[in-house]
Amino acid sequence: MTAAKGITSKSSLDRWEKGNDNLSFSKVIDLLYRIHIQPDEFLGSNTPSQLANLYKQSMIAYYYSDISALKKLAQRYLELYKDSPEEKVYILQASVASNFYEDLTT
């Protein structure tokens, strides 16, 4: 498992692959880049493409630790949700951006 070297232990990777443990999002992204897979390719193969697109901006901002962008995304989607509460996708997007923001700031 040379792909995990310097990112996580072999045992942690094994547990994560089996669904028995969690890895931080940044470690998953680092592992994907190590094996030459783009995050959107990974998400595209595991989630519907619309769902992957919802997370794309937040994922990029999170990967680059762009706290300001995450805060703006969360605020923008909360405002959109306030204006159109029937569009549940906005609250989902706000939640994703907020969770990434919290992870980077706490």
Beta strands, then each sheet from edge to edge (+ up, - down):
end
